[in-house]
Amino acid sequence: MPEKNSIKEIEKEIEDKSKALIKLKKDIPKMIVLVIAVMFVLPYFPLRRGSLIEQYGYVNAILFEAAVFIIAIPLVTVFTLRNMEQEISQLESDLEIKKRLEKINDKEV
């Protein structure tokens, strides 16, 4: 009877998460272009007290958004990448433990 987290399942999960991490790293330039495009359109969206253009003017609204995005986007990206790398590392250590336990169990039998 196979275990819930067999070695093959853990290896498959590591492979899937590694592919997702590579895909995310490749999508970073697309995300930057999208954020820049959104920065120029966002001042037109209505808010409670009027749009950002009405409150600050177009140039100031874009500068405000740029300041927010320059801080927020790298933080979110770094935390996401770090989280995925930690998950992969944890799975790799789990896999190593499973292999060692299996090796010990084979020697005992």
C-alpha positions in Angstrom: 0.0 0.0 0.0 1.6 3.3 -1.1 2.1 6.0 1.5 0.2 9.3 1.3 3.4 11.2 0.5 5.5 8.7 -1.4 8.8 9.5 -2.8 7.4 9.8 -6.3 4.7 12.1 -5.2 7.2 14.4 -3.5 9.5 14.4 -6.5 6.5 15.3 -8.7 5.5 18.1 -6.4 9.1 19.4 -6.4 9.2 19.3 -10.2 5.8 21.1 -10.4 6.8 23.9 -8.0 10.2 24.3 -9.7 8.4 24.8 -13.0 6.0 27.3 -11.4 8.9 29.2 -10.0 10.7 29.4 -13.4 7.4 30.5 -15.0 7.0 33.2 -12.4 10.5 34.5 -12.9 9.8 34.6 -16.7 6.6 36.5 -16.1 8.2 39.3 -14.1 8.9 41.5 -17.2 5.3 41.1 -18.4 4.1 42.1 -14.9 6.3 45.2 -15.0 4.8 46.3 -18.4 1.3 45.7 -17.1 2.0 47.7 -14.0 3.3 50.6 -16.0 0.3 50.5 -18.3 -2.1 50.5 -15.3 -0.2 53.5 -13.8 -1.3 55.7 -16.7 -4.9 54.6 -16.6 -5.5 54.3 -12.9 -5.8 58.1 -12.2 -9.0 58.2 -14.2 -10.9 55.7 -12.0 -13.4 57.3 -9.6 -12.7 57.2 -5.9 -14.9 58.4 -3.0 -13.7 62.0 -3.3 -13.3 62.0 -7.0 -10.6 60.6 -9.2 -6.9 61.0 -8.5 -6.7 63.5 -11.3 -9.2 65.8 -9.6 -7.4 65.5 -6.3 -3.8 65.8 -7.4 -3.5 66.4 -11.1 -2.4 63.9 -13.6 1.4 64.2 -13.2 1.2 64.1 -9.4 -1.2 61.2 -9.5 1.2 59.2 -11.7 4.2 60.1 -9.4 2.2 59.0 -6.4 1.3 55.7 -8.0 4.9 55.2 -9.1 6.1 55.6 -5.6 3.6 53.1 -4.3 4.3 50.6 -7.1 8.1 50.9 -6.8 7.8 49.9 -3.2 5.0 47.3 -3.4 5.8 45.3 -6.5 9.3 44.3 -5.6 8.3 43.4 -2.0 5.4 41.2 -3.2 7.6 39.6 -5.9 10.5 38.9 -3.5 8.2 37.5 -0.8 6.4 35.3 -3.4 9.7 34.0 -4.8 11.2 33.4 -1.4 8.1 31.5 -0.3 8.1 29.3 -3.3 11.9 28.6 -2.8 11.3 27.7 0.8 8.5 25.3 -0.1 10.8 23.6 -2.6 13.5 23.4 -0.1 11.2 21.9 2.5 10.0 19.3 0.0 13.6 18.4 -0.9 14.4 17.9 2.8 11.2 15.8 3.2 12.3 13.7 0.2 15.8 13.2 1.6 14.3 12.1 5.0 11.9 9.6 3.2 14.8 8.2 1.2 16.9 7.7 4.3 14.0 6.1 6.2 13.3 3.8 3.3 17.0 2.8 3.1 17.0 2.1 6.9 13.8 0.0 6.6 15.3 -2.0 3.7 18.4 -2.8 5.7 16.4 -4.0 8.7 14.3 -6.4 6.6 
